[in-house]
Amino acid sequence: MRALRNIAIIAALAAVVDLVPGGGNGATTVLTALMIGFFWALGFSAHRLYLENQMTLATLSETRRAVLFGAVGLIVLLIAGSSKLFATPRGTFVWVLLLAAATFAIVRIWIEAKSYG
């Protein structure tokens, strides 16, 4: 019964978006608000992670710190430019490749920073 109720709620919301004048604009507004909330939470989490690991970041060499912050900056730029890059198959491939490289750099530096060797 609960699943049927949830399906009815989703169907009612879809009907509102489809049938009410300006419903598409309302859906776009809600989606934009959700994305802003998601990116705010992501930024807040990154800020907390930075504050909690200041000693680890301070002990990194200049080169490793530059690579770490460069990889984070690359991910931010990939998120910002994703609509342009996803427009073509080659752009999608480049996006995935750059994201994998940035993630690899972050993980590699983090593992080296946390090891005692």
C-alpha positions as CSV (number, residue, x, y, z in Angstrom):
1,M,0.0,0.0,0.0
2,R,2.9,2.3,0.8
3,A,4.5,1.8,-2.6
4,L,1.2,2.6,-4.3
5,R,0.9,5.8,-2.4
6,N,4.4,6.8,-3.4
7,I,3.7,6.1,-7.0
8,A,0.5,8.2,-6.8
9,I,2.5,11.1,-5.4
10,I,5.0,10.9,-8.2
11,A,2.3,10.7,-10.8
12,A,0.5,13.7,-9.3
13,L,3.7,15.7,-9.4
14,A,4.4,14.7,-12.9
15,A,0.8,15.7,-13.9
16,V,1.3,19.1,-12.3
17,V,4.6,19.6,-14.2
18,D,3.0,18.5,-17.5
19,L,-0.5,20.1,-17.3
20,V,-0.1,23.3,-15.3
21,P,1.0,26.4,-17.3
22,G,4.5,27.2,-16.3
23,G,5.0,23.8,-14.7
24,G,8.2,23.2,-16.7
25,N,9.6,26.4,-15.3
26,G,8.6,25.4,-11.8
27,A,10.3,22.0,-12.3
28,T,13.4,23.8,-13.5
29,T,13.4,26.1,-10.5
30,V,13.1,23.2,-8.1
31,L,15.9,21.4,-9.9
32,T,18.1,24.5,-9.8
33,A,17.4,24.9,-6.0
34,L,18.3,21.2,-5.4
35,M,21.6,21.6,-7.4
36,I,22.5,24.7,-5.4
37,G,21.9,22.9,-2.2
38,F,23.9,19.9,-3.4
39,F,26.9,22.1,-4.4
40,W,26.6,24.1,-1.1
41,A,26.8,20.8,0.8
42,L,29.7,19.7,-1.3
43,G,31.6,22.9,-0.7
44,F,30.8,22.8,3.0
45,S,32.1,19.2,3.2
46,A,35.3,20.2,1.4
47,H,35.8,23.1,3.8
48,R,35.4,20.9,6.8
49,L,37.8,18.3,5.3
50,Y,40.3,21.1,4.7
51,L,40.0,22.3,8.3
52,E,40.3,18.8,9.8
53,N,43.4,18.0,7.8
54,Q,45.4,21.2,8.0
55,M,48.4,19.5,9.6
56,T,48.5,16.9,6.9
57,L,48.3,19.5,4.2
58,A,51.0,21.6,5.9
59,T,53.4,18.7,5.9
60,L,53.1,18.0,2.2
61,S,55.9,19.2,0.0
62,E,55.2,22.3,-2.2
63,T,55.0,20.1,-5.3
64,R,52.6,17.6,-3.8
65,R,50.4,20.3,-2.5
66,A,50.3,22.0,-5.9
67,V,49.3,18.8,-7.6
68,L,46.6,18.2,-4.9
69,F,45.1,21.6,-5.2
70,G,45.5,21.5,-9.0
71,A,43.6,18.2,-9.2
72,V,40.8,19.6,-7.0
73,G,40.7,22.7,-9.2
74,L,40.5,20.5,-12.3
75,I,37.5,18.6,-10.8
76,V,35.8,22.0,-10.2
77,L,36.4,23.1,-13.8
78,L,35.2,19.7,-15.1
79,I,31.9,20.1,-13.2
80,A,31.5,23.7,-14.5
81,G,32.2,22.7,-18.1
82,S,30.4,19.4,-18.1
83,S,27.5,20.6,-20.3
84,K,29.9,21.7,-23.0
85,L,32.1,18.6,-22.8
86,F,29.1,16.2,-22.8
87,A,27.9,17.7,-26.0
88,T,30.2,15.4,-28.1
89,P,31.5,11.8,-27.6
90,R,35.1,13.0,-27.7
91,G,34.4,15.6,-25.0
92,T,32.7,13.0,-22.8
93,F,35.8,10.8,-23.2
94,V,38.1,13.7,-22.3
95,W,35.9,14.6,-19.3
96,V,36.1,11.0,-18.0
97,L,39.8,10.8,-18.7
98,L,40.6,14.1,-16.9
99,L,38.3,13.1,-13.9
100,A,40.1,9.8,-13.6
101,A,43.5,11.5,-13.7
102,A,42.5,14.1,-11.1
103,T,41.0,11.4,-8.8
104,F,44.1,9.3,-9.2
105,A,46.4,12.2,-8.3
106,I,44.3,13.0,-5.2
107,V,44.2,9.4,-4.0
108,R,47.9,8.9,-4.6
109,I,48.9,12.0,-2.7
110,W,46.5,11.2,0.1
111,I,47.8,7.7,0.5
112,E,51.4,8.9,0.5
113,A,50.6,11.6,3.1
114,K,48.9,9.1,5.4
115,S,51.7,6.5,5.2
116,Y,54.5,6.5,7.7
117,G,57.2,5.3,5.3
